[in-house]
């Protein structure tokens, strides 16, 4: 049950990121940074989010060892979330892009019908 809730939470977070960046206006700094990474490497936003999350996780692991001498507070959930959220962003961003195309397709269908 915990795994289902965990994956659902990652999906909700991925959906939130995809919806937030869809209008291409204001973004929270972390999502804007993920988008900047994606643009720099010519990758989708979800991949940029994965890159950023993995880098931040590695920084967290490094700081744990630096200050505590051991891994503390970073587990398998952190690592899985670093990968899963970006994958969900790609999934939901594709769905949102398809949804954005619907009005244009409907207008074309109406025009071709006339």
GUKELO-747510 format. One line per 5 residues: number of its first residue (from 1); their letters; for each residue x, y, z of N, C-alpha, C, O, CB. Coordinates in Angstrom, 1 decimal, padded with zeros to 4 digits. Glycine has a CB too. Layout:
NUM> a> X:Y:Z:X:Y:Z:X:Y:Z:X:Y:Z:X:Y:Z; ...
This chain:
1> xxxxx> 000.8:-001.2:000.0:000.0:000.0:000.0:000.9:001.3:000.0:000.6:002.3:-000.7:-000.9:000.0:001.2; 002.0:001.2:000.7:002.9:002.4:000.8:003.4:002.7:-000.6:003.6:003.8:-001.0:004.0:002.1:001.8; 003.8:001.6:-001.3:004.3:001.8:-002.7:003.3:002.5:-003.6:003.6:003.3:-004.4:004.8:000.5:-003.3; 002.0:002.1:-003.5:001.0:002.7:-004.3:000.8:004.2:-004.0:000.7:005.0:-004.9:-000.4:001.9:-004.1; 000.8:004.5:-002.7:000.7:005.9:-002.3:001.9:006.7:-002.7:001.8:007.8:-003.2:000.5:006.0:-000.7
6> xxxxx> 003.1:006.1:-002.6:004.3:006.7:-003.1:004.3:007.1:-004.6:004.6:008.2:-005.0:005.5:005.9:-002.8; 003.9:006.1:-005.4:003.8:006.3:-006.8:002.7:007.3:-007.2:002.9:008.1:-008.1:003.5:004.9:-007.6; 001.6:007.2:-006.5:000.5:008.2:-006.7:001.0:009.6:-006.4:000.7:010.6:-007.1:-000.7:007.9:-005.8; 001.8:009.8:-005.3:002.3:011.1:-004.9:003.3:011.6:-006.0:003.3:012.8:-006.3:003.1:011.0:-003.6; 004.1:010.7:-006.5:005.0:011.1:-007.6:004.2:011.5:-008.8:004.6:012.5:-009.5:006.0:010.0:-007.9
11> xxxxx> 003.2:010.8:-009.1:002.3:011.2:-010.3:001.7:012.5:-010.1:001.6:013.3:-011.0:001.2:010.1:-010.5; 001.2:012.8:-008.9:000.5:014.1:-008.6:001.6:015.2:-008.7:001.3:016.3:-009.3:-000.1:014.1:-007.1; 002.8:015.0:-008.2:003.8:016.0:-008.3:004.2:016.2:-009.8:004.4:017.4:-010.2:005.1:015.6:-007.5; 004.3:015.1:-010.5:004.6:015.3:-012.0:003.5:016.0:-012.7:003.8:016.8:-013.6:004.8:013.9:-012.6; 002.3:015.7:-012.4:001.2:016.4:-013.0:001.2:017.9:-012.6:001.0:018.8:-013.5:-000.2:015.8:-012.5
16> xxxxx> 001.5:018.2:-011.4:001.6:019.6:-011.0:002.7:020.4:-011.7:002.5:021.5:-012.2:001.9:019.7:-009.5; 003.8:019.8:-011.9:004.9:020.4:-012.7:004.5:020.6:-014.1:004.8:021.7:-014.7:006.2:019.5:-012.6; 003.9:019.6:-014.7:003.5:019.7:-016.1:002.5:020.8:-016.3:002.5:021.5:-017.3:002.9:018.3:-016.6; 001.5:020.9:-015.4:000.5:021.9:-015.5:001.1:023.3:-015.3:000.7:024.3:-016.0:-000.6:021.7:-014.5; 002.0:023.4:-014.4:002.6:024.7:-014.1:003.4:025.2:-015.2:003.4:026.4:-015.5:003.5:024.5:-012.8
21> xxxxx> 004.2:024.4:-015.9:005.0:024.9:-017.0:004.3:025.0:-018.3:004.8:025.5:-019.3:006.2:024.0:-017.1; 003.1:024.4:-018.4:002.4:024.3:-019.7:002.1:025.7:-020.3:002.3:025.9:-021.5:001.1:023.6:-019.5; 001.6:026.7:-019.5:001.4:028.0:-020.0:002.6:028.8:-020.4:002.5:029.8:-021.1:000.6:028.9:-019.1; 003.8:028.3:-020.0:005.1:029.0:-020.4:005.1:030.4:-019.8:005.7:031.3:-020.5:005.2:029.0:-021.9; 004.7:030.6:-018.6:004.8:032.0:-018.0:005.6:031.8:-016.7:006.8:031.4:-016.8:003.4:032.6:-017.7
26> xxxxx> 005.0:032.1:-015.6:005.8:032.0:-014.3:006.0:030.6:-013.8:005.2:029.7:-014.0:005.0:032.8:-013.2; 007.2:030.4:-013.3:007.5:029.1:-012.8:008.2:029.3:-011.4:008.8:030.3:-011.1:008.5:028.3:-013.7; 008.1:028.2:-010.6:008.9:028.3:-009.3:010.4:028.0:-009.7:010.6:027.4:-010.8:008.4:027.2:-008.3; 011.3:028.5:-009.0:012.7:028.4:-009.4:013.2:027.0:-009.7:013.9:026.9:-010.7:013.6:029.0:-008.3; 012.8:026.0:-009.0:013.3:024.7:-009.3:012.8:024.2:-010.6:013.6:023.6:-011.4:012.9:023.7:-008.2
31> xxxxx> 011.5:024.4:-010.9:011.0:024.0:-012.2:011.6:024.8:-013.4:011.8:024.3:-014.5:009.5:024.1:-012.2; 011.8:026.1:-013.1:012.5:026.9:-014.1:013.9:026.4:-014.4:014.3:026.5:-015.5:012.5:028.4:-013.7; 014.6:026.0:-013.3:015.9:025.5:-013.5:015.9:024.2:-014.3:016.8:023.9:-015.1:016.6:025.3:-012.1; 014.9:023.3:-014.0:014.8:022.1:-014.7:014.5:022.3:-016.2:015.0:021.6:-017.0:013.7:021.2:-014.1; 013.7:023.3:-016.4:013.4:023.7:-017.8:014.7:024.3:-018.5:014.9:024.0:-019.7:012.2:024.7:-017.9
36> xxxxx> 015.4:025.0:-017.8:016.7:025.6:-018.4:017.7:024.4:-018.7:018.3:024.5:-019.8:017.4:026.6:-017.4; 017.7:023.4:-017.8:018.6:022.3:-018.1:018.1:021.6:-019.4:018.9:021.2:-020.2:018.6:021.3:-016.9; 016.8:021.4:-019.4:016.2:020.7:-020.6:016.5:021.4:-021.9:016.8:020.8:-022.9:014.7:020.5:-020.4; 016.4:022.8:-021.9:016.7:023.6:-023.1:018.1:023.5:-023.4:018.5:023.3:-024.6:016.2:025.0:-022.8; 019.0:023.6:-022.4:020.5:023.5:-022.7:020.9:022.2:-023.3:021.8:022.2:-024.2:021.2:023.8:-021.4
41> xxxxx> 020.3:021.1:-022.9:020.7:019.8:-023.4:019.8:019.3:-024.5:019.9:018.2:-025.0:020.7:018.8:-022.3; 018.8:020.2:-024.9:017.9:019.8:-026.0:017.1:018.5:-025.7:017.0:017.6:-026.5:018.6:019.7:-027.3; 016.6:018.5:-024.4:015.9:017.3:-023.9:014.5:017.7:-023.5:014.3:018.9:-023.3:016.6:016.6:-022.8; 013.6:016.8:-023.3:012.3:017.2:-022.8:012.4:017.6:-021.3:013.3:017.4:-020.6:011.3:016.0:-022.9; 011.3:018.3:-020.9:011.3:018.9:-019.5:011.5:017.8:-018.5:012.2:018.0:-017.5:010.0:019.7:-019.3
46> xxxxx> 010.8:016.7:-018.7:010.9:015.6:-017.7:012.3:015.1:-017.5:012.8:014.8:-016.4:010.0:014.4:-018.1; 013.1:015.1:-018.6:014.5:014.7:-018.5:015.3:015.7:-017.8:016.2:015.4:-017.0:015.1:014.4:-019.9; 015.0:017.0:-018.0:015.7:018.1:-017.3:015.3:018.0:-015.8:016.2:018.2:-014.9:015.2:019.4:-017.8; 014.1:017.6:-015.5:013.7:017.4:-014.1:014.4:016.3:-013.5:014.9:016.3:-012.3:012.2:017.2:-014.0; 014.6:015.2:-014.2:015.4:014.0:-013.7:016.8:014.4:-013.5:017.4:014.1:-012.4:015.3:012.9:-014.7
51> xxxxx> 017.4:015.1:-014.4:018.8:015.5:-014.2:019.0:016.4:-013.0:019.9:016.2:-012.2:019.3:016.3:-015.5; 018.1:017.4:-012.8:018.1:018.3:-011.6:017.9:017.5:-010.4:018.7:017.7:-009.4:017.1:019.4:-011.7; 016.9:016.6:-010.3:016.7:015.8:-009.1:017.8:014.9:-008.7:018.1:014.7:-007.6:015.4:015.0:-009.3; 018.4:014.3:-009.7:019.6:013.4:-009.4:020.7:014.2:-008.9:021.4:013.8:-008.0:020.0:012.6:-010.7; 021.0:015.4:-009.5:022.1:016.2:-009.1:021.8:016.7:-007.6:022.8:016.6:-006.8:022.2:017.5:-010.0
56> xxxxx> 020.6:017.1:-007.3:020.3:017.5:-006.0:020.4:016.4:-005.0:020.8:016.6:-003.8:018.9:018.1:-005.9; 020.0:015.2:-005.4:020.1:014.0:-004.5:021.6:013.7:-004.2:022.0:013.4:-003.1:019.4:012.8:-005.2; 022.4:013.8:-005.3:023.9:013.6:-005.1:024.5:014.6:-004.2:025.4:014.3:-003.4:024.6:013.5:-006.4; 024.0:015.9:-004.3:024.5:016.9:-003.4:024.1:016.6:-002.0:024.9:016.8:-001.0:024.0:018.3:-003.8; 022.8:016.1:-001.8:022.4:015.8:-000.5:023.2:014.6:000.1:023.5:014.7:001.3:020.9:015.4:-000.6
61> xxxxx> 023.5:013.6:-000.7:024.3:012.5:-000.2:025.7:013.0:000.2:026.2:012.6:001.3:024.4:011.4:-001.3; 026.3:013.8:-000.6:027.6:014.4:-000.3:027.6:015.2:001.0:028.5:015.0:001.8:028.1:015.2:-001.5; 026.6:016.0:001.2:026.5:016.8:002.4:026.2:015.9:003.6:026.7:016.2:004.7:025.4:017.8:002.3; 025.5:014.8:003.5:025.3:013.9:004.6:026.6:013.3:005.0:026.9:013.3:006.2:024.3:012.8:004.2; 027.4:012.9:004.1:028.7:012.3:004.4:029.7:013.3:005.0:030.4:013.1:005.9:029.3:011.6:003.2
66> xxxxx> 029.6:014.6:004.5:030.5:015.6:004.9:030.2:016.0:006.4:031.1:016.2:007.2:030.3:016.8:004.0; 028.9:016.2:006.7:028.5:016.7:008.0:028.2:015.6:009.0:028.5:015.8:010.2:027.3:017.6:007.9; 027.7:014.5:008.6:027.3:013.4:009.5:028.2:012.2:009.5:028.2:011.4:010.4:025.9:013.0:009.3; 029.0:012.1:008.4:029.9:010.9:008.3:029.1:009.6:007.9:029.7:008.6:007.8:030.6:010.7:009.5; 027.9:009.8:007.6:027.1:008.6:007.2:025.9:009.1:006.4:025.5:010.3:006.4:026.6:007.8:008.4
71> xxxxx> 025.2:008.2:005.7:024.0:008.5:004.9:022.9:008.6:005.9:022.5:007.7:006.6:023.7:007.5:003.8; 022.2:009.8:005.9:021.1:010.0:006.9:020.0:010.8:006.2:020.2:011.9:005.6:021.6:010.8:008.1; 018.8:010.2:006.2:017.7:010.9:005.6:017.5:010.7:004.1:016.5:011.2:003.6:017.8:012.3:005.9; 018.3:010.0:003.5:018.2:009.8:002.0:018.1:008.3:001.8:019.1:007.6:002.1:019.4:010.4:001.2; 017.0:007.8:001.3:016.8:006.4:001.1:016.3:006.1:-000.3:016.5:006.9:-001.2:015.7:005.9:002.1
76> xxxxx> 015.8:004.9:-000.4:015.4:004.4:-001.7:014.2:005.3:-002.3:014.1:005.5:-003.5:014.9:003.0:-001.7; 013.4:005.8:-001.4:012.3:006.7:-001.8:012.8:008.0:-002.5:012.2:008.4:-003.5:011.4:007.0:-000.6; 013.8:008.5:-001.9:014.4:009.7:-002.5:014.9:009.5:-003.9:014.7:010.3:-004.8:015.5:010.3:-001.6; 015.6:008.4:-004.1:016.2:008.0:-005.3:015.1:007.7:-006.4:015.2:008.1:-007.5:017.2:006.8:-005.2; 014.1:006.9:-006.0:013.0:006.6:-006.9:012.2:007.9:-007.3:011.8:008.0:-008.4:012.0:005.6:-006.2
81> xxxxx> 012.0:008.8:-006.3:011.3:010.0:-006.6:012.1:010.8:-007.6:011.5:011.5:-008.5:011.0:010.8:-005.3; 013.4:010.8:-007.5:014.2:011.6:-008.4:014.0:011.2:-009.8:014.2:011.9:-010.8:015.7:011.5:-008.0; 013.7:009.9:-010.0:013.6:009.3:-011.4:012.1:009.4:-011.8:011.8:009.7:-012.9:014.1:007.9:-011.4; 011.2:009.0:-010.9:009.8:008.8:-011.3:009.1:010.2:-011.6:008.3:010.2:-012.5:009.0:008.2:-010.2; 009.4:011.2:-010.8:008.7:012.5:-011.1:008.9:013.0:-012.5:008.0:013.4:-013.2:009.1:013.5:-010.0
86> xxxxx> 010.1:012.9:-012.9:010.4:013.4:-014.3:009.7:012.6:-015.4:009.3:013.1:-016.4:011.9:013.3:-014.5; 009.6:011.3:-015.1:008.9:010.4:-016.1:007.4:010.8:-016.1:006.8:010.8:-017.2:009.1:008.9:-015.7; 006.9:011.1:-015.0:005.5:011.5:-015.0:005.3:012.8:-015.6:004.3:013.1:-016.3:004.9:011.5:-013.5; 006.3:013.7:-015.5:006.2:015.0:-016.1:006.1:014.8:-017.7:005.3:015.5:-018.3:007.4:015.9:-015.8; 007.0:013.9:-018.2:006.9:013.7:-019.6:005.6:013.1:-020.0:005.0:013.6:-021.1:008.0:012.7:-020.0
91> xxxxx> 005.0:012.2:-019.3:003.7:011.6:-019.6:002.6:012.7:-019.6:001.8:012.7:-020.5:003.4:010.5:-018.6; 002.5:013.5:-018.5:001.5:014.4:-018.4:001.7:015.6:-019.4:000.7:016.2:-019.9:001.4:014.9:-017.0; 002.9:016.0:-019.6:003.2:017.1:-020.6:002.7:016.7:-022.0:002.2:017.5:-022.7:004.7:017.5:-020.6; 002.9:015.4:-022.3:002.5:014.9:-023.6:000.9:015.0:-023.7:000.4:015.3:-024.7:003.0:013.5:-023.9; 000.3:014.6:-022.6:-001.2:014.6:-022.6:-001.7:016.1:-022.7:-002.7:016.3:-023.3:-001.7:014.0:-021.3
96> xxxxx> -001.0:017.0:-022.0:-001.4:018.4:-022.0:-001.2:019.0:-023.4:-002.1:019.7:-023.9:-000.7:019.2:-021.0; -000.1:018.6:-024.1:000.2:019.1:-025.4:-000.9:018.5:-026.4:-001.4:019.3:-027.3:001.6:018.7:-025.9; -001.3:017.3:-026.2:-002.3:016.7:-027.1:-003.7:017.5:-026.8:-004.4:017.7:-027.7:-002.5:015.2:-026.8; -003.9:017.8:-025.6:-005.2:018.5:-025.2:-005.2:019.9:-025.8:-006.2:020.4:-026.3:-005.3:018.6:-023.7; -004.0:020.6:-025.8:-003.9:021.9:-026.4:-004.2:021.8:-027.9:-004.7:022.8:-028.5:-002.5:022.5:-026.2
101> xxxxx> -003.9:020.7:-028.6:-004.2:020.6:-030.0:-005.6:020.4:-030.3:-006.1:020.6:-031.4:-003.4:019.4:-030.6; -006.4:019.9:-029.4:-007.8:019.6:-029.6:-008.6:020.8:-030.2:-009.4:020.6:-031.2:-008.5:019.1:-028.4; -008.6:022.0:-029.6:-009.4:023.0:-030.1:-009.0:023.4:-031.6:-009.9:023.6:-032.4:-009.2:024.3:-029.3; -007.7:023.3:-031.9:-007.3:023.6:-033.3:-007.8:022.5:-034.2:-008.3:022.8:-035.3:-005.7:023.7:-033.4; -007.8:021.3:-033.8:-008.3:020.2:-034.6:-009.8:020.3:-034.8:-010.3:020.0:-035.8:-007.9:018.8:-034.0
106> xxxxx> -010.5:020.7:-033.7:-012.0:020.9:-033.8:-012.3:022.0:-034.8:-013.3:021.9:-035.6:-012.6:021.2:-032.4; -011.5:023.1:-034.7:-011.8:024.2:-035.7:-011.5:023.7:-037.1:-012.3:024.1:-038.0:-010.9:025.4:-035.3; -010.5:023.0:-037.3:-010.2:022.4:-038.7:-011.3:021.5:-039.1:-011.7:021.6:-040.3:-008.9:021.7:-038.7; -011.8:020.7:-038.2:-012.9:019.8:-038.6:-014.2:020.6:-039.0:-014.9:020.2:-039.9:-013.2:018.8:-037.4; -014.5:021.6:-038.2:-015.7:022.5:-038.5:-015.5:023.2:-039.8:-016.4:023.2:-040.6:-015.9:023.5:-037.4
111> xxxx> -014.3:023.7:-040.1:-014.0:024.4:-041.3:-014.1:023.4:-042.5:-014.6:023.8:-043.6:-012.7:025.1:-041.3; -013.6:022.2:-042.4:-013.7:021.3:-043.5:-015.1:020.8:-043.7:-015.4:020.4:-044.8:-012.7:020.1:-043.2; -015.9:020.8:-042.7:-017.3:020.4:-042.8:-018.1:021.4:-043.6:-019.0:021.0:-044.4:-017.9:020.2:-041.5; -017.7:022.7:-043.5:-018.5:023.8:-044.2:-018.2:023.7:-045.6:-018.7:024.5:-046.4:-018.2:025.1:-043.6
